[in-house]
Amino acid sequence: MSRFLITLGIVILAIGLLWPYLGRMGLGRLPGDIVIERENMTLYFPLMTCLLLSVLLSLVLWIVNR
């Protein structure tokens, strides 16, 4: 369990440090992300971004557990 938490912390730290660069690459504005704009509100649901991050995180955890 401690190995998992340490790995998760390192991944979160890496994403936090790379966030400005990831934003420039278009992460968060991928095709498949849902944006609904109305007069008084904007609803943004990053569906494709969540799927991509889930696959990447699954891959990292699979490699760590090997």
PDB file of N, CA, C and O in Angstrom:
ATOM      1  N   MET A   1       0.820  -1.191   0.000  1.00  0.00           N
ATOM      2  CA  MET A   1       0.000   0.000   0.000  1.00  0.00           C
ATOM      3  C   MET A   1       0.865   1.256   0.000  1.00  0.00           C
ATOM      4  O   MET A   1       0.549   2.228  -0.686  1.00  0.00           O
ATOM      5  N   SER A   2       1.954   1.239   0.766  1.00  0.00           N
ATOM      6  CA  SER A   2       2.808   2.425   0.824  1.00  0.00           C
ATOM      7  C   SER A   2       3.475   2.679  -0.528  1.00  0.00           C
ATOM      8  O   SER A   2       3.674   3.828  -0.921  1.00  0.00           O
ATOM      9  N   ARG A   3       3.814   1.612  -1.230  1.00  0.00           N
ATOM     10  CA  ARG A   3       4.424   1.767  -2.560  1.00  0.00           C
ATOM     11  C   ARG A   3       3.445   2.437  -3.529  1.00  0.00           C
ATOM     12  O   ARG A   3       3.829   3.296  -4.323  1.00  0.00           O
ATOM     13  N   PHE A   4       2.189   2.032  -3.450  1.00  0.00           N
ATOM     14  CA  PHE A   4       1.157   2.636  -4.280  1.00  0.00           C
ATOM     15  C   PHE A   4       0.990   4.119  -3.982  1.00  0.00           C
ATOM     16  O   PHE A   4       0.913   4.934  -4.902  1.00  0.00           O
ATOM     17  N   LEU A   5       0.934   4.471  -2.706  1.00  0.00           N
ATOM     18  CA  LEU A   5       0.747   5.869  -2.322  1.00  0.00           C
ATOM     19  C   LEU A   5       1.934   6.738  -2.735  1.00  0.00           C
ATOM     20  O   LEU A   5       1.752   7.883  -3.149  1.00  0.00           O
ATOM     21  N   ILE A   6       3.137   6.200  -2.625  1.00  0.00           N
ATOM     22  CA  ILE A   6       4.320   6.945  -3.044  1.00  0.00           C
ATOM     23  C   ILE A   6       4.288   7.169  -4.554  1.00  0.00           C
ATOM     24  O   ILE A   6       4.581   8.265  -5.030  1.00  0.00           O
ATOM     25  N   THR A   7       3.933   6.132  -5.298  1.00  0.00           N
ATOM     26  CA  THR A   7       3.839   6.250  -6.755  1.00  0.00           C
ATOM     27  C   THR A   7       2.754   7.241  -7.155  1.00  0.00           C
ATOM     28  O   THR A   7       2.952   8.060  -8.052  1.00  0.00           O
ATOM     29  N   LEU A   8       1.623   7.163  -6.496  1.00  0.00           N
ATOM     30  CA  LEU A   8       0.534   8.093  -6.786  1.00  0.00           C
ATOM     31  C   LEU A   8       0.956   9.531  -6.496  1.00  0.00           C
ATOM     32  O   LEU A   8       0.640  10.436  -7.270  1.00  0.00           O
ATOM     33  N   GLY A   9       1.655   9.747  -5.407  1.00  0.00           N
ATOM     34  CA  GLY A   9       2.148  11.080  -5.074  1.00  0.00           C
ATOM     35  C   GLY A   9       3.124  11.600  -6.113  1.00  0.00           C
ATOM     36  O   GLY A   9       3.077  12.778  -6.468  1.00  0.00           O
ATOM     37  N   ILE A  10       4.007  10.746  -6.605  1.00  0.00           N
ATOM     38  CA  ILE A  10       4.966  11.165  -7.628  1.00  0.00           C
ATOM     39  C   ILE A  10       4.249  11.506  -8.932  1.00  0.00           C
ATOM     40  O   ILE A  10       4.607  12.475  -9.601  1.00  0.00           O
ATOM     41  N   VAL A  11       3.244  10.717  -9.294  1.00  0.00           N
ATOM     42  CA  VAL A  11       2.482  10.991 -10.513  1.00  0.00           C
ATOM     43  C   VAL A  11       1.733  12.314 -10.396  1.00  0.00           C
ATOM     44  O   VAL A  11       1.730  13.108 -11.337  1.00  0.00           O
ATOM     45  N   ILE A  12       1.106  12.556  -9.265  1.00  0.00           N
ATOM     46  CA  ILE A  12       0.383  13.816  -9.057  1.00  0.00           C
ATOM     47  C   ILE A  12       1.351  14.995  -9.078  1.00  0.00           C
ATOM     48  O   ILE A  12       1.035  16.041  -9.645  1.00  0.00           O
ATOM     49  N   LEU A  13       2.514  14.841  -8.474  1.00  0.00           N
ATOM     50  CA  LEU A  13       3.523  15.889  -8.494  1.00  0.00           C
ATOM     51  C   LEU A  13       3.981  16.177  -9.917  1.00  0.00           C
ATOM     52  O   LEU A  13       4.110  17.339 -10.303  1.00  0.00           O
ATOM     53  N   ALA A  14       4.225  15.140 -10.692  1.00  0.00           N
ATOM     54  CA  ALA A  14       4.672  15.315 -12.075  1.00  0.00           C
ATOM     55  C   ALA A  14       3.608  16.022 -12.911  1.00  0.00           C
ATOM     56  O   ALA A  14       3.924  16.914 -13.698  1.00  0.00           O
ATOM     57  N   ILE A  15       2.355  15.627 -12.740  1.00  0.00           N
ATOM     58  CA  ILE A  15       1.271  16.286 -13.479  1.00  0.00           C
ATOM     59  C   ILE A  15       1.158  17.747 -13.068  1.00  0.00           C
ATOM     60  O   ILE A  15       0.949  18.617 -13.913  1.00  0.00           O
ATOM     61  N   GLY A  16       1.295  18.017 -11.785  1.00  0.00           N
ATOM     62  CA  GLY A  16       1.233  19.405 -11.311  1.00  0.00           C
ATOM     63  C   GLY A  16       2.356  20.262 -11.867  1.00  0.00           C
ATOM     64  O   GLY A  16       2.142  21.425 -12.210  1.00  0.00           O
ATOM     65  N   LEU A  17       3.545  19.698 -11.958  1.00  0.00           N
ATOM     66  CA  LEU A  17       4.671  20.461 -12.501  1.00  0.00           C
ATOM     67  C   LEU A  17       4.558  20.655 -14.008  1.00  0.00           C
ATOM     68  O   LEU A  17       4.992  21.677 -14.540  1.00  0.00           O
ATOM     69  N   LEU A  18       3.978  19.679 -14.694  1.00  0.00           N
ATOM     70  CA  LEU A  18       3.868  19.748 -16.148  1.00  0.00           C
ATOM     71  C   LEU A  18       2.570  20.380 -16.637  1.00  0.00           C
ATOM     72  O   LEU A  18       2.372  20.516 -17.845  1.00  0.00           O
ATOM     73  N   TRP A  19       1.690  20.767 -15.734  1.00  0.00           N
ATOM     74  CA  TRP A  19       0.376  21.280 -16.117  1.00  0.00           C
ATOM     75  C   TRP A  19       0.431  22.468 -17.082  1.00  0.00           C
ATOM     76  O   TRP A  19      -0.331  22.477 -18.048  1.00  0.00           O
ATOM     77  N   PRO A  20       1.297  23.475 -16.870  1.00  0.00           N
ATOM     78  CA  PRO A  20       1.339  24.579 -17.833  1.00  0.00           C
ATOM     79  C   PRO A  20       1.708  24.112 -19.248  1.00  0.00           C
ATOM     80  O   PRO A  20       1.188  24.639 -20.230  1.00  0.00           O
ATOM     81  N   TYR A  21       2.581  23.149 -19.347  1.00  0.00           N
ATOM     82  CA  TYR A  21       2.980  22.643 -20.660  1.00  0.00           C
ATOM     83  C   TYR A  21       1.896  21.763 -21.270  1.00  0.00           C
ATOM     84  O   TYR A  21       1.698  21.769 -22.485  1.00  0.00           O
ATOM     85  N   LEU A  22       1.192  21.007 -20.429  1.00  0.00           N
ATOM     86  CA  LEU A  22       0.106  20.166 -20.918  1.00  0.00           C
ATOM     87  C   LEU A  22      -1.051  21.016 -21.442  1.00  0.00           C
ATOM     88  O   LEU A  22      -1.729  20.633 -22.396  1.00  0.00           O
ATOM     89  N   GLY A  23      -1.270  22.158 -20.821  1.00  0.00           N
ATOM     90  CA  GLY A  23      -2.322  23.066 -21.280  1.00  0.00           C
ATOM     91  C   GLY A  23      -2.025  23.631 -22.650  1.00  0.00           C
ATOM     92  O   GLY A  23      -2.940  23.851 -23.443  1.00  0.00           O
ATOM     93  N   ARG A  24      -0.767  23.866 -22.938  1.00  0.00           N
ATOM     94  CA  ARG A  24      -0.374  24.376 -24.255  1.00  0.00           C
ATOM     95  C   ARG A  24      -0.527  23.322 -25.339  1.00  0.00           C
ATOM     96  O   ARG A  24      -0.750  23.652 -26.504  1.00  0.00           O
ATOM     97  N   MET A  25      -0.406  22.054 -24.959  1.00  0.00           N
ATOM     98  CA  MET A  25      -0.533  20.966 -25.929  1.00  0.00           C
ATOM     99  C   MET A  25      -1.996  20.680 -26.272  1.00  0.00           C
ATOM    100  O   MET A  25      -2.260  19.895 -27.182  1.00  0.00           O
ATOM    101  N   GLY A  26      -2.928  21.277 -25.589  1.00  0.00           N
ATOM    102  CA  GLY A  26      -4.340  21.068 -25.877  1.00  0.00           C
ATOM    103  C   GLY A  26      -5.008  20.060 -24.967  1.00  0.00           C
ATOM    104  O   GLY A  26      -6.168  19.708 -25.182  1.00  0.00           O
ATOM    105  N   LEU A  27      -4.297  19.585 -23.949  1.00  0.00           N
ATOM    106  CA  LEU A  27      -4.920  18.658 -23.015  1.00  0.00           C
ATOM    107  C   LEU A  27      -6.023  19.399 -22.271  1.00  0.00           C
ATOM    108  O   LEU A  27      -5.771  20.426 -21.642  1.00  0.00           O
ATOM    109  N   GLY A  28      -7.227  18.887 -22.341  1.00  0.00           N
ATOM    110  CA  GLY A  28      -8.380  19.570 -21.760  1.00  0.00           C
ATOM    111  C   GLY A  28      -9.256  20.188 -22.819  1.00  0.00           C
ATOM    112  O   GLY A  28     -10.349  20.669 -22.522  1.00  0.00           O
ATOM    113  N   ARG A  29      -8.787  20.183 -24.059  1.00  0.00           N
ATOM    114  CA  ARG A  29      -9.578  20.688 -25.177  1.00  0.00           C
ATOM    115  C   ARG A  29      -9.538  19.696 -26.333  1.00  0.00           C
ATOM    116  O   ARG A  29      -9.371  20.078 -27.492  1.00  0.00           O
ATOM    117  N   LEU A  30      -9.691  18.435 -26.006  1.00  0.00           N
ATOM    118  CA  LEU A  30      -9.637  17.387 -27.004  1.00  0.00           C
ATOM    119  C   LEU A  30     -11.007  17.194 -27.652  1.00  0.00           C
ATOM    120  O   LEU A  30     -12.030  17.530 -27.056  1.00  0.00           O
ATOM    121  N   PRO A  31     -11.027  16.651 -28.875  1.00  0.00           N
ATOM    122  CA  PRO A  31     -12.325  16.292 -29.461  1.00  0.00           C
ATOM    123  C   PRO A  31     -12.994  15.237 -28.573  1.00  0.00           C
ATOM    124  O   PRO A  31     -12.356  14.259 -28.183  1.00  0.00           O
ATOM    125  N   GLY A  32     -14.225  15.426 -28.267  1.00  0.00           N
ATOM    126  CA  GLY A  32     -14.931  14.526 -27.368  1.00  0.00           C
ATOM    127  C   GLY A  32     -15.186  15.151 -26.012  1.00  0.00           C
ATOM    128  O   GLY A  32     -15.997  14.635 -25.241  1.00  0.00           O
ATOM    129  N   ASP A  33     -14.513  16.253 -25.700  1.00  0.00           N
ATOM    130  CA  ASP A  33     -14.800  16.995 -24.475  1.00  0.00           C
ATOM    131  C   ASP A  33     -16.101  17.774 -24.693  1.00  0.00           C
ATOM    132  O   ASP A  33     -16.301  18.376 -25.748  1.00  0.00           O
ATOM    133  N   ILE A  34     -16.962  17.758 -23.711  1.00  0.00           N
ATOM    134  CA  ILE A  34     -18.292  18.358 -23.844  1.00  0.00           C
ATOM    135  C   ILE A  34     -18.287  19.755 -23.244  1.00  0.00           C
ATOM    136  O   ILE A  34     -17.908  19.941 -22.087  1.00  0.00           O
ATOM    137  N   VAL A  35     -18.711  20.741 -24.035  1.00  0.00           N
ATOM    138  CA  VAL A  35     -18.822  22.129 -23.571  1.00  0.00           C
ATOM    139  C   VAL A  35     -20.220  22.624 -23.921  1.00  0.00           C
ATOM    140  O   VAL A  35     -20.614  22.617 -25.087  1.00  0.00           O
ATOM    141  N   ILE A  36     -20.966  23.053 -22.907  1.00  0.00           N
ATOM    142  CA  ILE A  36     -22.296  23.620 -23.106  1.00  0.00           C
ATOM    143  C   ILE A  36     -22.246  25.053 -22.586  1.00  0.00           C
ATOM    144  O   ILE A  36     -22.012  25.289 -21.400  1.00  0.00           O
ATOM    145  N   GLU A  37     -22.467  26.004 -23.487  1.00  0.00           N
ATOM    146  CA  GLU A  37     -22.437  27.420 -23.111  1.00  0.00           C
ATOM    147  C   GLU A  37     -23.839  27.992 -23.197  1.00  0.00           C
ATOM    148  O   GLU A  37     -24.503  27.893 -24.229  1.00  0.00           O
ATOM    149  N   ARG A  38     -24.274  28.581 -22.117  1.00  0.00           N
ATOM    150  CA  ARG A  38     -25.562  29.267 -22.049  1.00  0.00           C
ATOM    151  C   ARG A  38     -25.299  30.722 -21.680  1.00  0.00           C
ATOM    152  O   ARG A  38     -24.148  31.126 -21.523  1.00  0.00           O
ATOM    153  N   GLU A  39     -26.349  31.496 -21.545  1.00  0.00           N
ATOM    154  CA  GLU A  39     -26.196  32.913 -21.233  1.00  0.00           C
ATOM    155  C   GLU A  39     -25.459  33.146 -19.922  1.00  0.00           C
ATOM    156  O   GLU A  39     -24.543  33.966 -19.864  1.00  0.00           O
ATOM    157  N   ASN A  40     -25.850  32.434 -18.871  1.00  0.00           N
ATOM    158  CA  ASN A  40     -25.313  32.701 -17.543  1.00  0.00           C
ATOM    159  C   ASN A  40     -24.392  31.612 -17.017  1.00  0.00           C
ATOM    160  O   ASN A  40     -23.940  31.696 -15.875  1.00  0.00           O
ATOM    161  N   MET A  41     -24.098  30.583 -17.822  1.00  0.00           N
ATOM    162  CA  MET A  41     -23.268  29.501 -17.307  1.00  0.00           C
ATOM    163  C   MET A  41     -22.545  28.793 -18.444  1.00  0.00           C
ATOM    164  O   MET A  41     -22.960  28.830 -19.603  1.00  0.00           O
ATOM    165  N   THR A  42     -21.474  28.164 -18.073  1.00  0.00           N
ATOM    166  CA  THR A  42     -20.742  27.311 -18.988  1.00  0.00           C
ATOM    167  C   THR A  42     -20.477  25.990 -18.275  1.00  0.00           C
ATOM    168  O   THR A  42     -19.914  25.970 -17.181  1.00  0.00           O
ATOM    169  N   LEU A  43     -20.882  24.896 -18.893  1.00  0.00           N
ATOM    170  CA  LEU A  43     -20.661  23.564 -18.348  1.00  0.00           C
ATOM    171  C   LEU A  43     -19.592  22.902 -19.197  1.00  0.00           C
ATOM    172  O   LEU A  43     -19.734  22.786 -20.414  1.00  0.00           O
ATOM    173  N   TYR A  44     -18.528  22.473 -18.552  1.00  0.00           N
ATOM    174  CA  TYR A  44     -17.415  21.848 -19.246  1.00  0.00           C
ATOM    175  C   TYR A  44     -17.171  20.480 -18.640  1.00  0.00           C
ATOM    176  O   TYR A  44     -16.892  20.367 -17.446  1.00  0.00           O
ATOM    177  N   PHE A  45     -17.274  19.435 -19.461  1.00  0.00           N
ATOM    178  CA  PHE A  45     -17.033  18.077 -18.997  1.00  0.00           C
ATOM    179  C   PHE A  45     -15.984  17.444 -19.901  1.00  0.00           C
ATOM    180  O   PHE A  45     -16.287  17.076 -21.036  1.00  0.00           O
ATOM    181  N   PRO A  46     -14.750  17.314 -19.412  1.00  0.00           N
ATOM    182  CA  PRO A  46     -13.654  16.800 -20.248  1.00  0.00           C
ATOM    183  C   PRO A  46     -13.668  15.274 -20.365  1.00  0.00           C
ATOM    184  O   PRO A  46     -12.817  14.597 -19.789  1.00  0.00           O
ATOM    185  N   LEU A  47     -14.624  14.742 -21.102  1.00  0.00           N
ATOM    186  CA  LEU A  47     -14.796  13.297 -21.207  1.00  0.00           C
ATOM    187  C   LEU A  47     -13.580  12.612 -21.829  1.00  0.00           C
ATOM    188  O   LEU A  47     -13.047  11.668 -21.246  1.00  0.00           O
ATOM    189  N   MET A  48     -13.138  13.059 -22.981  1.00  0.00           N
ATOM    190  CA  MET A  48     -12.004  12.421 -23.657  1.00  0.00           C
ATOM    191  C   MET A  48     -10.707  12.614 -22.878  1.00  0.00           C
ATOM    192  O   MET A  48      -9.871  11.711 -22.836  1.00  0.00           O
ATOM    193  N   THR A  49     -10.533  13.770 -22.265  1.00  0.00           N
ATOM    194  CA  THR A  49      -9.344  14.009 -21.442  1.00  0.00           C
ATOM    195  C   THR A  49      -9.306  13.049 -20.262  1.00  0.00           C
ATOM    196  O   THR A  49      -8.245  12.523 -19.928  1.00  0.00           O
ATOM    197  N   CYS A  50     -10.446  12.814 -19.631  1.00  0.00           N
ATOM    198  CA  CYS A  50     -10.505  11.865 -18.506  1.00  0.00           C
ATOM    199  C   CYS A  50     -10.172  10.455 -18.967  1.00  0.00           C
ATOM    200  O   CYS A  50      -9.461   9.730 -18.270  1.00  0.00           O
ATOM    201  N   LEU A  51     -10.675  10.055 -20.128  1.00  0.00           N
ATOM    202  CA  LEU A  51     -10.377   8.723 -20.646  1.00  0.00           C
ATOM    203  C   LEU A  51      -8.890   8.576 -20.957  1.00  0.00           C
ATOM    204  O   LEU A  51      -8.292   7.546 -20.645  1.00  0.00           O
ATOM    205  N   LEU A  52      -8.298   9.584 -21.561  1.00  0.00           N
ATOM    206  CA  LEU A  52      -6.875   9.538 -21.888  1.00  0.00           C
ATOM    207  C   LEU A  52      -6.023   9.468 -20.627  1.00  0.00           C
ATOM    208  O   LEU A  52      -5.083   8.675 -20.564  1.00  0.00           O
ATOM    209  N   LEU A  53      -6.331  10.276 -19.634  1.00  0.00           N
ATOM    210  CA  LEU A  53      -5.576  10.250 -18.384  1.00  0.00           C
ATOM    211  C   LEU A  53      -5.765   8.921 -17.656  1.00  0.00           C
ATOM    212  O   LEU A  53      -4.834   8.433 -17.016  1.00  0.00           O
ATOM    213  N   SER A  54      -6.947   8.333 -17.745  1.00  0.00           N
ATOM    214  CA  SER A  54      -7.190   7.043 -17.124  1.00  0.00           C
ATOM    215  C   SER A  54      -6.330   5.952 -17.767  1.00  0.00           C
ATOM    216  O   SER A  54      -5.763   5.109 -17.070  1.00  0.00           O
ATOM    217  N   VAL A  55      -6.239   5.973 -19.080  1.00  0.00           N
ATOM    218  CA  VAL A  55      -5.410   4.982 -19.775  1.00  0.00           C
ATOM    219  C   VAL A  55      -3.938   5.169 -19.407  1.00  0.00           C
ATOM    220  O   VAL A  55      -3.236   4.194 -19.139  1.00  0.00           O
ATOM    221  N   LEU A  56      -3.474   6.411 -19.394  1.00  0.00           N
ATOM    222  CA  LEU A  56      -2.077   6.673 -19.052  1.00  0.00           C
ATOM    223  C   LEU A  56      -1.761   6.264 -17.614  1.00  0.00           C
ATOM    224  O   LEU A  56      -0.714   5.670 -17.356  1.00  0.00           O
ATOM    225  N   LEU A  57      -2.652   6.576 -16.685  1.00  0.00           N
ATOM    226  CA  LEU A  57      -2.443   6.207 -15.291  1.00  0.00           C
ATOM    227  C   LEU A  57      -2.472   4.689 -15.117  1.00  0.00           C
ATOM    228  O   LEU A  57      -1.684   4.138 -14.348  1.00  0.00           O
ATOM    229  N   SER A  58      -3.372   4.016 -15.822  1.00  0.00           N
ATOM    230  CA  SER A  58      -3.422   2.553 -15.773  1.00  0.00           C
ATOM    231  C   SER A  58      -2.120   1.942 -16.296  1.00  0.00           C
ATOM    232  O   SER A  58      -1.615   0.968 -15.738  1.00  0.00           O
ATOM    233  N   LEU A  59      -1.595   2.511 -17.349  1.00  0.00           N
ATOM    234  CA  LEU A  59      -0.343   2.024 -17.914  1.00  0.00           C
ATOM    235  C   LEU A  59       0.820   2.216 -16.941  1.00  0.00           C
ATOM    236  O   LEU A  59       1.650   1.324 -16.770  1.00  0.00           O
ATOM    237  N   VAL A  60       0.871   3.377 -16.313  1.00  0.00           N
ATOM    238  CA  VAL A  60       1.943   3.658 -15.341  1.00  0.00           C
ATOM    239  C   VAL A  60       1.841   2.695 -14.154  1.00  0.00           C
ATOM    240  O   VAL A  60       2.855   2.153 -13.715  1.00  0.00           O
ATOM    241  N   LEU A  61       0.653   2.480 -13.641  1.00  0.00           N
ATOM    242  CA  LEU A  61       0.486   1.579 -12.504  1.00  0.00           C
ATOM    243  C   LEU A  61       0.784   0.129 -12.893  1.00  0.00           C
ATOM    244  O   LEU A  61       1.320  -0.631 -12.086  1.00  0.00           O
ATOM    245  N   TRP A  62       0.440  -0.257 -14.122  1.00  0.00           N
ATOM    246  CA  TRP A  62       0.772  -1.605 -14.574  1.00  0.00           C
ATOM    247  C   TRP A  62       2.275  -1.812 -14.655  1.00  0.00           C
ATOM    248  O   TRP A  62       2.781  -2.874 -14.290  1.00  0.00           O
ATOM    249  N   ILE A  63       2.992  -0.796 -15.133  1.00  0.00           N
ATOM    250  CA  ILE A  63       4.451  -0.882 -15.227  1.00  0.00           C
ATOM    251  C   ILE A  63       5.076  -0.926 -13.839  1.00  0.00           C
ATOM    252  O   ILE A  63       6.026  -1.678 -13.620  1.00  0.00           O
ATOM    253  N   VAL A  64       4.569  -0.141 -12.905  1.00  0.00           N
ATOM    254  CA  VAL A  64       5.102  -0.107 -11.549  1.00  0.00           C
ATOM    255  C   VAL A  64       4.882  -1.450 -10.850  1.00  0.00           C
ATOM    256  O   VAL A  64       5.752  -1.904 -10.109  1.00  0.00           O
ATOM    257  N   ASN A  65       3.761  -2.074 -11.070  1.00  0.00           N
ATOM    258  CA  ASN A  65       3.445  -3.344 -10.398  1.00  0.00           C
ATOM    259  C   ASN A  65       4.178  -4.546 -10.984  1.00  0.00           C
ATOM    260  O   ASN A  65       4.174  -5.617 -10.378  1.00  0.00           O
ATOM    261  N   ARG A  66       4.792  -4.397 -12.119  1.00  0.00           N
ATOM    262  CA  ARG A  66       5.535  -5.521 -12.724  1.00  0.00           C
ATOM    263  C   ARG A  66       6.761  -5.756 -11.977  1.00  0.00           C
ATOM    264  O   ARG A  66       7.529  -6.655 -12.319  1.00  0.00           O
TER     265      ARG A  66
END
